[in-house]
Amino acid sequence: MKGMLTMSNKEQKRVDKLRAWERGDLTVKALSQEIDLSERQTYRVIARYTRQGIRGIVHRLRGTRSNRAMAPSFKKKVQRLYEAH
């Protein structure tokens, strides 16, 4: 794996539970209860985890700019106006 991943506690818990599932310690039904998803969603998470590894668990929009973010030039303009008054 390249680089560093930032994970939430919820995502870290999912990875730990998925590893337990891989070892055979948990069934899919038990795993779905542990990570608080339906069995159907759990199968989707398992598929993504087996294809992409830990990267498949991390939220895919993490690290991208928000759709609601202001343009950096607008922020600078507001800050200049604020500092002027």
C-alpha positions in Angstrom: 0.0 0.0 0.0 1.3 3.4 -1.0 1.1 6.5 1.3 -0.9 6.9 4.4 -4.7 6.5 4.9 -6.8 8.5 7.2 -9.6 6.4 8.7 -12.4 7.2 11.0 -13.0 5.0 14.1 -16.0 3.5 12.3 -13.9 2.5 9.3 -11.1 1.1 11.6 -13.7 -1.0 13.4 -14.9 -2.3 10.0 -11.4 -3.3 9.0 -10.9 -5.1 12.3 -14.2 -7.0 11.9 -13.4 -7.8 8.3 -10.1 -9.3 9.3 -11.9 -11.4 11.9 -14.3 -12.6 9.2 -11.3 -13.4 6.9 -9.8 -15.6 9.7 -13.1 -17.3 10.1 -13.9 -15.9 13.5 -17.1 -14.3 12.3 -19.9 -15.4 9.9 -21.3 -12.9 7.4 -24.5 -12.6 9.6 -22.4 -11.9 12.7 -20.2 -9.5 10.8 -23.2 -7.6 9.5 -24.5 -7.2 13.1 -21.1 -6.1 14.3 -20.7 -3.4 11.7 -24.4 -2.5 11.8 -25.3 -3.2 8.2 -27.7 -5.5 6.4 -26.3 -8.8 5.1 -26.8 -7.5 1.6 -24.7 -4.4 2.3 -22.2 -6.5 4.1 -21.6 -8.6 1.0 -21.0 -5.4 -0.9 -18.5 -4.2 1.7 -16.7 -7.7 1.6 -16.5 -7.6 -2.2 -15.0 -4.1 -2.2 -12.6 -5.1 0.6 -11.4 -8.2 -1.3 -10.9 -6.1 -4.5 -9.4 -3.0 -3.0 -8.2 -3.9 0.4 -8.3 -1.3 3.2 -8.6 1.5 0.6 -12.0 0.0 -0.3 -13.3 0.7 3.2 -12.2 4.4 3.5 -14.9 6.8 2.3 -14.2 7.6 -1.4 -14.7 11.3 -1.1 -12.2 11.8 1.7 -9.5 14.3 0.7 -11.6 16.0 -2.1 -12.8 19.5 -2.0 -16.4 20.1 -0.9 -19.1 21.0 -3.4 -20.0 23.8 -1.1 -16.5 25.2 -0.7 -15.8 28.8 -1.6 -13.1 29.6 -4.2 -9.8 30.5 -2.7 -9.8 33.8 -4.5 -13.2 34.7 -2.9 -11.8 33.7 0.5 -8.8 36.1 0.1 -11.1 38.9 -1.0 -13.3 38.5 2.1 -10.3 38.3 4.3 -8.9 41.6 2.8 -12.2 43.3 3.3 -12.4 42.0 6.9 -8.9 43.2 7.7 -9.6 46.6 6.1 -12.5 47.3 8.5 
